[in-house]
Amino acid sequence: MTKSVSIISSAAVIVALVASCTGAEVYKDPSAPVGKRVEDLLSRMTREEKIWQVTQWTYGKNMNENNVEKETKAVSPYVGSILFRSTNPAYYNMVQRKAVEESRLGIPMICGFDAIHGYRTIFPIPLAQACSWDTDLVEKSCSVTAAESRRSGVFWTFSPMVDVARDSRWGRVAEGYGEDPYLSGVMGAAAVRGYQGESLDSDNSIAACLKHFAGYAYSQGGRDYQYTEISSQSLWETVLPPFEAGVKAGAATVMSSFNDISGTPASASPYLLTEVLRDKWNFDGFVVSDWGSVEQLQSQGVAATPAEACEKAIEAGLDMDMVDDVYLDNLDSLITSGAVSEKVLDEAVRRILMVKFRLGLFEKPYIEELPEEERWLLPEYRTLARNLAAETFVLLENKDEVLPLGKKPGKIALLGPLADNAYDLMGSWNGQGDSSDVVTILDGLVSEYGRNSVKYVRGCPFEGNDRSGFSAAKAAVRSCDVAVLCMGERMKWSGENASRASLALPQIQEDFIREIASCGKPVVVLISSGRPVELSRIAERADALMAIWQPGTEGGNAVADVLSGKVNPSGKLAITFPYSSEQQPSFYNQRRSARPFMGHYQDIPKTPAYEFGYGLSYTDFEYGEIRVNAEGENFVAEVDVTNIGPADGSETVLWFISDHYASISRPVKELKHFEKQFIPAGESRTFRFEIEPGQHLSYPDSNGDMVLEKGTFSVIAGGHSADFELKLPYRIDRTQKQTKTI
Ligand code: BGC
């Protein structure tokens, strides 16, 4: 089949003409039910047209003026989808017009793009967003991304990524919501709601894509694209729950992952793509491959030829093939030979068309060509980005309450490779972000305190051995009242294909911090990174230490808000900071050990530097004892939290359950609920967790069926815990189909 503009054969046209003479074009009727429109359209399509529908190409990579015409010409009007890399609505309309006006049936394309934590207004990386524990802000940020994207021709984002982090050497931990399956699911669902809004056909909605389905984060040793070994138990307990939460939230699409699980690549797994996704979860959207993941079935050793790869992927339930043309080149002959049934292709096309109809593409394929200032970076978007970023910062150390700096901190020496750096603050996968929009930390502090109060000296590079800036930096510190050091990772050190063997910062950064600390002035160290880094040696030197992640467009303003004390930090870690790289993998919800107090490495501490859920505030919160009472079939746990410090602040209570004994051993504790509340200084608030046994005390077995057993459980929050007994028989909510008792 030709890869340039498609020529629909005359035989196909005859078939089509016959179809179009046999009845009204229901698919064009907006008042007809979507299912009927899909079936009508499907019945009119030739096999060749269907094969184009399951194909995705890219467009817009090189959109300089001389190239636009060439790129646009090369796009087939029949292609089902393009990865739309331009930001220009006119180019979107131009390429969409080809599909709508030049293809026989006028089926619009769906244009997708990786707007992972923002389109043009860049929000903090998803890992940071999870540390805010603020689902409302996360949802709102995704709504903004949706609005900016759709106004620019992107109707589909390849987000959220809900791979549960297991090894921080894997660079893609930046793109997910940390190490907890429940938190990842709650955040993923918030993102889906934000992107998709009330209705997919609204002008501010786009289709979400849950990725990478499934198990990609288990890449061995944190090395990207590697083989994964995942037991069925871990699959059901850790990997799949956030995807299920995203499907329940209505995600329109899912992306299959690159990895293979114990010999079966996810992109060729009927178990994952059909049995679990379609049959068990009733997912009604479509599955897109990851970039070239169909073709890669050959490198993964399960397909000898592209044709075999094609057959395995489509038979498994993978509906759309991203960029490698394996479906385009092979489906026709596979169907002709009988190796693949046309029904399988029909099902894939049906699912894709369904999403296109739901997006309103048939009614409104084109977009208004608004000027840039009406499409993105609206003042309210920037405000949201600033507020969200400030909520994501995690205060790790604050000796002698060196922070907040307050209104008059004296003179600030601002140092380090990230102080006057716009680009790296955006983080990986920064959509159509532009560093010229970014408020640097220098900009933020200058607008907070005035130019004369901030003395900026870079002093230290990211890496290498150039120590020539150290002495100027030290001189600046000696002439100032406080040093603020902006250290950490370059953007490209995390993200895809950015695995690192060591989580330590380059030696020169640690040396710089040590030298600055020797000047005798208070030292505030800000760490910007896409993953946990080794902080033990840095924490010893710093008076205050704060993880600011990669905070995006408004990062510098958010830093100024928190350093000055206008915003009291309330972030808590969604991922463990290990003591050192050698502690990897390191996550709180480990399964129990035979000898809990033994077996750790003899040469390093056994505990992490900062555990999941850790985070300080400018005030202190005191937790009371947890009260647990039975209420009907549920248990209600409550705890009073009092703000006993000097400042107003927000506290997130993380509720964990520990199941002491079970037929399948449970992790030491598991997060089941969380709640964030603002508590003015001197006041108390009650936090409540309604424990529904079927939901919060059950666990999946290796088939994904939920198991509920009687016994003793602990509910844990803020360092306190209370025990309670579940006595069966317990009436299970019949709407939870998979639940059973043993
Ligand atoms: C990544 C995906 C991404 C896709 C399209 C792949 O390399 O793994 O996460 O959505 O490219 O850009």
Boltz pocket constraint, residues with backbone or C-beta under 6 A from the ligand:
constraints:
  - pocket:
      binder: B
      contacts: [[A, 114], [A, 158], [A, 211], [A, 290], [A, 291], [A, 496]]
      max_distance: 6.0
